């Protein structure tokens, strides 16, 4: 089997796995209350802000080095 076919096969398997994970996540989210979903959105928004700040700090530290 050639490398291109192996890579395509791996890519297709990853796509299928990601689709299955997304389907499962949607099913779990559908069962959650509005309050739980709102809390989750707030949490992930805050995590996004923290990650952004950490990345900015790392990039700034690299520029100074």
Chimera marker file (.cmm) of the C-alpha trace (Angstrom):
<marker_set name="trace">
<marker id="1" x="0.000" y="0.000" z="0.000" r="1" g="1" b="0" radius="0.5"/>
<marker id="2" x="1.416" y="3.370" z="-0.982" r="1" g="1" b="0" radius="0.5"/>
<marker id="3" x="1.986" y="6.231" z="1.417" r="1" g="1" b="0" radius="0.5"/>
<marker id="4" x="-0.736" y="8.350" z="-0.206" r="1" g="1" b="0" radius="0.5"/>
<marker id="5" x="-3.327" y="5.622" z="0.292" r="1" g="1" b="0" radius="0.5"/>
<marker id="6" x="-2.208" y="5.072" z="3.897" r="1" g="1" b="0" radius="0.5"/>
<marker id="7" x="-2.403" y="8.812" z="4.599" r="1" g="1" b="0" radius="0.5"/>
<marker id="8" x="-5.843" y="9.055" z="3.011" r="1" g="1" b="0" radius="0.5"/>
<marker id="9" x="-7.031" y="6.076" z="5.028" r="1" g="1" b="0" radius="0.5"/>
<marker id="10" x="-5.724" y="7.615" z="8.257" r="1" g="1" b="0" radius="0.5"/>
<marker id="11" x="-7.347" y="10.937" z="7.375" r="1" g="1" b="0" radius="0.5"/>
<marker id="12" x="-10.705" y="9.272" z="6.673" r="1" g="1" b="0" radius="0.5"/>
<marker id="13" x="-10.525" y="7.346" z="9.961" r="1" g="1" b="0" radius="0.5"/>
<marker id="14" x="-9.839" y="10.572" z="11.854" r="1" g="1" b="0" radius="0.5"/>
<marker id="15" x="-12.723" y="12.306" z="10.120" r="1" g="1" b="0" radius="0.5"/>
<marker id="16" x="-15.074" y="9.476" z="11.043" r="1" g="1" b="0" radius="0.5"/>
<marker id="17" x="-13.856" y="9.501" z="14.653" r="1" g="1" b="0" radius="0.5"/>
<marker id="18" x="-14.313" y="13.279" z="14.879" r="1" g="1" b="0" radius="0.5"/>
<marker id="19" x="-17.839" y="12.996" z="13.464" r="1" g="1" b="0" radius="0.5"/>
<marker id="20" x="-18.693" y="10.325" z="16.042" r="1" g="1" b="0" radius="0.5"/>
<marker id="21" x="-17.301" y="12.470" z="18.865" r="1" g="1" b="0" radius="0.5"/>
<marker id="22" x="-19.275" y="15.488" z="17.666" r="1" g="1" b="0" radius="0.5"/>
<marker id="23" x="-22.471" y="13.424" z="17.469" r="1" g="1" b="0" radius="0.5"/>
<marker id="24" x="-21.902" y="12.163" z="21.013" r="1" g="1" b="0" radius="0.5"/>
<marker id="25" x="-21.169" y="15.686" z="22.300" r="1" g="1" b="0" radius="0.5"/>
<marker id="26" x="-24.352" y="17.024" z="20.683" r="1" g="1" b="0" radius="0.5"/>
<marker id="27" x="-26.389" y="14.275" z="22.346" r="1" g="1" b="0" radius="0.5"/>
<marker id="28" x="-24.908" y="15.129" z="25.752" r="1" g="1" b="0" radius="0.5"/>
<marker id="29" x="-25.451" y="18.867" z="25.246" r="1" g="1" b="0" radius="0.5"/>
<marker id="30" x="-29.076" y="18.267" z="24.238" r="1" g="1" b="0" radius="0.5"/>
<marker id="31" x="-29.694" y="16.702" z="27.658" r="1" g="1" b="0" radius="0.5"/>
<marker id="32" x="-28.203" y="19.633" z="29.580" r="1" g="1" b="0" radius="0.5"/>
<marker id="33" x="-30.270" y="22.419" z="31.110" r="1" g="1" b="0" radius="0.5"/>
<marker id="34" x="-30.080" y="26.024" z="29.959" r="1" g="1" b="0" radius="0.5"/>
<marker id="35" x="-28.207" y="26.899" z="33.156" r="1" g="1" b="0" radius="0.5"/>
<marker id="36" x="-25.638" y="24.156" z="32.604" r="1" g="1" b="0" radius="0.5"/>
<marker id="37" x="-25.121" y="25.208" z="28.988" r="1" g="1" b="0" radius="0.5"/>
<marker id="38" x="-24.765" y="28.844" z="30.016" r="1" g="1" b="0" radius="0.5"/>
<marker id="39" x="-22.201" y="27.922" z="32.671" r="1" g="1" b="0" radius="0.5"/>
<marker id="40" x="-20.281" y="25.877" z="30.125" r="1" g="1" b="0" radius="0.5"/>
<marker id="41" x="-20.232" y="28.739" z="27.616" r="1" g="1" b="0" radius="0.5"/>
<marker id="42" x="-18.964" y="31.106" z="30.326" r="1" g="1" b="0" radius="0.5"/>
<marker id="43" x="-16.286" y="28.627" z="31.388" r="1" g="1" b="0" radius="0.5"/>
<marker id="44" x="-14.992" y="28.037" z="27.871" r="1" g="1" b="0" radius="0.5"/>
<marker id="45" x="-15.078" y="31.757" z="27.104" r="1" g="1" b="0" radius="0.5"/>
<marker id="46" x="-12.914" y="32.388" z="30.185" r="1" g="1" b="0" radius="0.5"/>
<marker id="47" x="-10.582" y="29.532" z="29.208" r="1" g="1" b="0" radius="0.5"/>
<marker id="48" x="-10.242" y="31.076" z="25.736" r="1" g="1" b="0" radius="0.5"/>
<marker id="49" x="-9.254" y="34.386" z="27.298" r="1" g="1" b="0" radius="0.5"/>
<marker id="50" x="-6.703" y="32.722" z="29.570" r="1" g="1" b="0" radius="0.5"/>
<marker id="51" x="-5.198" y="30.751" z="26.675" r="1" g="1" b="0" radius="0.5"/>
<marker id="52" x="-4.966" y="33.932" z="24.605" r="1" g="1" b="0" radius="0.5"/>
<marker id="53" x="-3.164" y="35.715" z="27.418" r="1" g="1" b="0" radius="0.5"/>
<marker id="54" x="-0.770" y="32.784" z="27.895" r="1" g="1" b="0" radius="0.5"/>
<marker id="55" x="0.012" y="32.694" z="24.164" r="1" g="1" b="0" radius="0.5"/>
<marker id="56" x="0.592" y="36.459" z="24.074" r="1" g="1" b="0" radius="0.5"/>
<marker id="57" x="2.960" y="36.169" z="27.013" r="1" g="1" b="0" radius="0.5"/>
<marker id="58" x="4.884" y="33.324" z="25.368" r="1" g="1" b="0" radius="0.5"/>
<marker id="59" x="5.173" y="35.211" z="22.068" r="1" g="1" b="0" radius="0.5"/>
<marker id="60" x="6.326" y="38.336" z="23.881" r="1" g="1" b="0" radius="0.5"/>
<marker id="61" x="8.888" y="36.316" z="25.849" r="1" g="1" b="0" radius="0.5"/>
<marker id="62" x="10.201" y="34.831" z="22.569" r="1" g="1" b="0" radius="0.5"/>
<marker id="63" x="10.610" y="38.294" z="21.039" r="1" g="1" b="0" radius="0.5"/>
<marker id="64" x="12.633" y="39.457" z="24.044" r="1" g="1" b="0" radius="0.5"/>
<marker id="65" x="14.977" y="36.460" z="23.894" r="1" g="1" b="0" radius="0.5"/>
<link id1="1" id2="2" r="1" g="1" b="0" radius="0.2"/>
<link id1="2" id2="3" r="1" g="1" b="0" radius="0.2"/>
<link id1="3" id2="4" r="1" g="1" b="0" radius="0.2"/>
<link id1="4" id2="5" r="1" g="1" b="0" radius="0.2"/>
<link id1="5" id2="6" r="1" g="1" b="0" radius="0.2"/>
<link id1="6" id2="7" r="1" g="1" b="0" radius="0.2"/>
<link id1="7" id2="8" r="1" g="1" b="0" radius="0.2"/>
<link id1="8" id2="9" r="1" g="1" b="0" radius="0.2"/>
<link id1="9" id2="10" r="1" g="1" b="0" radius="0.2"/>
<link id1="10" id2="11" r="1" g="1" b="0" radius="0.2"/>
<link id1="11" id2="12" r="1" g="1" b="0" radius="0.2"/>
<link id1="12" id2="13" r="1" g="1" b="0" radius="0.2"/>
<link id1="13" id2="14" r="1" g="1" b="0" radius="0.2"/>
<link id1="14" id2="15" r="1" g="1" b="0" radius="0.2"/>
<link id1="15" id2="16" r="1" g="1" b="0" radius="0.2"/>
<link id1="16" id2="17" r="1" g="1" b="0" radius="0.2"/>
<link id1="17" id2="18" r="1" g="1" b="0" radius="0.2"/>
<link id1="18" id2="19" r="1" g="1" b="0" radius="0.2"/>
<link id1="19" id2="20" r="1" g="1" b="0" radius="0.2"/>
<link id1="20" id2="21" r="1" g="1" b="0" radius="0.2"/>
<link id1="21" id2="22" r="1" g="1" b="0" radius="0.2"/>
<link id1="22" id2="23" r="1" g="1" b="0" radius="0.2"/>
<link id1="23" id2="24" r="1" g="1" b="0" radius="0.2"/>
<link id1="24" id2="25" r="1" g="1" b="0" radius="0.2"/>
<link id1="25" id2="26" r="1" g="1" b="0" radius="0.2"/>
<link id1="26" id2="27" r="1" g="1" b="0" radius="0.2"/>
<link id1="27" id2="28" r="1" g="1" b="0" radius="0.2"/>
<link id1="28" id2="29" r="1" g="1" b="0" radius="0.2"/>
<link id1="29" id2="30" r="1" g="1" b="0" radius="0.2"/>
<link id1="30" id2="31" r="1" g="1" b="0" radius="0.2"/>
<link id1="31" id2="32" r="1" g="1" b="0" radius="0.2"/>
<link id1="32" id2="33" r="1" g="1" b="0" radius="0.2"/>
<link id1="33" id2="34" r="1" g="1" b="0" radius="0.2"/>
<link id1="34" id2="35" r="1" g="1" b="0" radius="0.2"/>
<link id1="35" id2="36" r="1" g="1" b="0" radius="0.2"/>
<link id1="36" id2="37" r="1" g="1" b="0" radius="0.2"/>
<link id1="37" id2="38" r="1" g="1" b="0" radius="0.2"/>
<link id1="38" id2="39" r="1" g="1" b="0" radius="0.2"/>
<link id1="39" id2="40" r="1" g="1" b="0" radius="0.2"/>
<link id1="40" id2="41" r="1" g="1" b="0" radius="0.2"/>
<link id1="41" id2="42" r="1" g="1" b="0" radius="0.2"/>
<link id1="42" id2="43" r="1" g="1" b="0" radius="0.2"/>
<link id1="43" id2="44" r="1" g="1" b="0" radius="0.2"/>
<link id1="44" id2="45" r="1" g="1" b="0" radius="0.2"/>
<link id1="45" id2="46" r="1" g="1" b="0" radius="0.2"/>
<link id1="46" id2="47" r="1" g="1" b="0" radius="0.2"/>
<link id1="47" id2="48" r="1" g="1" b="0" radius="0.2"/>
<link id1="48" id2="49" r="1" g="1" b="0" radius="0.2"/>
<link id1="49" id2="50" r="1" g="1" b="0" radius="0.2"/>
<link id1="50" id2="51" r="1" g="1" b="0" radius="0.2"/>
<link id1="51" id2="52" r="1" g="1" b="0" radius="0.2"/>
<link id1="52" id2="53" r="1" g="1" b="0" radius="0.2"/>
<link id1="53" id2="54" r="1" g="1" b="0" radius="0.2"/>
<link id1="54" id2="55" r="1" g="1" b="0" radius="0.2"/>
<link id1="55" id2="56" r="1" g="1" b="0" radius="0.2"/>
<link id1="56" id2="57" r="1" g="1" b="0" radius="0.2"/>
<link id1="57" id2="58" r="1" g="1" b="0" radius="0.2"/>
<link id1="58" id2="59" r="1" g="1" b="0" radius="0.2"/>
<link id1="59" id2="60" r="1" g="1" b="0" radius="0.2"/>
<link id1="60" id2="61" r="1" g="1" b="0" radius="0.2"/>
<link id1="61" id2="62" r="1" g="1" b="0" radius="0.2"/>
<link id1="62" id2="63" r="1" g="1" b="0" radius="0.2"/>
<link id1="63" id2="64" r="1" g="1" b="0" radius="0.2"/>
<link id1="64" id2="65" r="1" g="1" b="0" radius="0.2"/>
</marker_set>
